[in-house]
Amino acid sequence: METVALYGGSFDPPHIGHEAVVKAVSELSFIDKTIVMPTYLNPFKRAFFAPPELRLKWLKNIFSSYKNVQISSFEVDLQREVATVETIKYLKKKYSRIYLVIGADNLKSLHKWQDYDELKESVHFIIAKRDAVRVSDEFIKLEIDENISSSSLRKDMDIKKLPKAVAKQIAQYYKEHNAKQNTKNN
């Protein structure tokens, strides 16, 4: 059985910071495969901006040429919020060792994740450093030099911060989405 790293998230939109995390994880010698898994709806959010199927398509395009990177539709296929612990149980049927990749910005709320105690017994955490958040030595750390947030990108789209494979598609989608939102709010 393989050792995998699960990198889940909203990816709304996916950006070069996400791509940098996947590249860094792929360079870890103890990881056989990286599974990138977009959420249908993040349990800590009320809505998504780009539909799950579109985010899934973008991720497939972004990572199509990456060796040992798989895009999983598991959570999108369920068409509902999925707690990370549920996804890990699903992956445990297939993989012997699972690493969970999260951004350092998630550390302060990690204890609030559903069945956190069970989750921390089931995975090894890999933390992508972000926003000068201090990461404890109990975690494996990834040094990522891209300080980008999807929420700020949605408000102020910068095509240079989007993966080249789908940059124009993503920028166009959010430009149109923001225009529709502005029309509704006026």
C-alpha positions in Angstrom: 0.0 0.0 0.0 1.1 3.5 -0.8 1.8 6.4 1.5 -0.2 9.4 0.4 -0.6 13.1 1.2 -4.1 14.5 1.1 -4.3 18.2 0.2 -7.9 19.3 0.4 -9.5 22.6 0.3 -12.0 24.9 -1.4 -9.5 26.0 -4.1 -12.0 28.8 -4.8 -10.0 29.9 -6.9 -6.9 27.6 -7.1 -3.8 29.8 -7.2 0.0 29.5 -7.5 0.3 29.1 -3.7 -1.7 25.8 -4.0 0.5 24.8 -6.9 3.6 25.5 -4.8 2.3 23.3 -1.9 1.7 20.4 -4.3 5.2 20.8 -5.8 6.8 20.9 -2.3 4.8 17.8 -1.2 5.8 16.0 -4.3 9.4 16.5 -3.4 9.1 14.7 -0.1 10.8 11.3 -0.4 8.4 9.6 2.0 5.2 10.5 -0.1 4.3 8.1 -2.9 1.4 10.1 -4.2 -0.3 13.5 -3.5 -4.1 13.5 -3.6 -5.6 16.9 -4.3 -9.3 17.0 -3.2 -11.5 20.0 -3.6 -14.4 20.3 -1.2 -18.0 20.4 -2.3 -18.6 23.0 0.4 -16.0 23.7 3.2 -17.7 22.8 6.5 -16.6 26.2 7.9 -18.1 28.2 5.0 -21.7 29.0 4.1 -21.3 29.0 0.3 -18.9 28.6 -2.6 -18.2 31.0 -5.4 -17.2 28.8 -8.3 -19.2 25.5 -8.5 -17.5 22.4 -7.2 -17.4 20.7 -10.7 -15.6 23.8 -12.2 -13.0 23.9 -9.4 -12.4 20.2 -9.9 -12.0 20.7 -13.7 -9.5 23.5 -13.1 -7.5 21.4 -10.7 -7.4 18.5 -13.2 -6.0 20.9 -15.8 -3.5 22.5 -13.5 -2.0 19.2 -12.3 -2.5 17.0 -15.4 1.2 16.9 -16.2 2.3 16.3 -12.6 3.8 12.9 -11.8 2.2 11.1 -8.8 -0.5 13.7 -8.3 -4.1 12.6 -8.4 -7.2 14.8 -8.4 -10.0 13.2 -6.4 -13.7 14.0 -6.9 -14.7 12.1 -3.7 -16.1 15.1 -1.7 -17.5 16.8 -4.8 -19.3 13.6 -5.8 -21.1 13.5 -2.4 -22.7 16.9 -3.1 -22.5 18.0 0.5 -20.1 19.2 3.2 -17.7 16.4 4.1 -15.6 16.5 7.3 -11.9 15.7 6.8 -12.2 12.7 9.2 -14.8 11.1 6.8 -12.5 11.6 3.9 -9.6 10.0 5.8 -11.7 7.0 6.7 -12.5 6.6 3.0 -8.8 6.9 2.1 -7.7 4.5 4.8 -9.4 1.6 2.9 -6.9 2.1 0.1 -3.7 3.6 1.7 -1.6 2.5 4.6 -0.3 5.8 5.7 -1.9 9.2 5.2 -0.4 12.6 5.7 -2.8 15.6 5.8 -1.5 18.8 4.3 -3.0 22.0 5.6 -2.1 25.7 5.6 -0.7 27.2 8.8 -3.7 29.5 8.8 -5.8 26.5 9.8 -3.8 25.7 12.9 -5.7 28.0 15.2 -9.1 26.3 14.4 -7.8 22.7 13.9 -9.1 21.7 17.4 -12.6 22.6 16.1 -12.5 20.2 13.2 -15.1 17.4 13.5 -13.7 14.5 15.5 -10.3 16.1 15.8 -8.9 13.6 18.3 -9.7 10.7 15.9 -8.3 12.7 13.0 -5.0 13.4 14.7 -4.7 9.7 15.5 -5.3 8.8 11.9 -2.9 11.1 10.0 0.4 12.8 10.2 0.2 16.6 9.6 2.2 18.5 7.0 1.9 22.2 7.5 2.4 24.7 4.7 3.8 27.8 6.3 1.7 30.9 5.7 1.2 34.5 7.0 4.1 34.3 9.5 2.1 31.8 11.6 4.4 29.9 14.0 4.3 26.2 13.3 5.2 23.9 16.2 8.0 21.4 15.9 5.5 18.5 16.3 4.5 19.1 12.7 6.3 18.5 9.4 6.7 22.0 7.9 6.7 23.0 4.2 8.4 26.3 3.4 6.2 28.0 0.9 7.1 31.4 -0.4 3.7 32.3 -1.9 1.5 34.5 0.4 -1.8 34.4 -1.4 -5.3 33.9 -0.2 -8.2 32.8 -2.4 -10.6 35.3 -0.7 -8.4 38.3 -1.5 -7.9 37.0 -5.1 -11.7 36.8 -5.6 -12.0 40.5 -4.6 -8.9 41.7 -6.5 -8.0 39.2 -9.3 -4.4 39.1 -10.3 -3.8 36.8 -13.2 -0.1 36.5 -12.3 -1.1 34.7 -9.1 -3.1 32.0 -11.0 -1.7 28.8 -12.5 -0.8 29.4 -16.1 -2.8 26.4 -17.4 -6.1 27.9 -16.4 -5.3 31.5 -15.5 -7.5 33.1 -18.2 -10.4 30.8 -17.5 -10.3 31.5 -13.7 -9.9 35.2 -14.1 -12.8 35.4 -16.6 -15.1 33.3 -14.3 -14.5 35.5 -11.2 -14.7 38.7 -13.2 -18.2 37.6 -14.5 -19.2 36.3 -11.1 -18.2 39.6 -9.4 -20.0 41.6 -12.0 -23.2 39.5 -11.3 -22.8 40.0 -7.6 -22.3 43.8 -7.9 -25.5 44.0 -10.1 -27.5 42.0 -7.5 -26.2 44.2 -4.7 -27.1 47.5 -6.4 
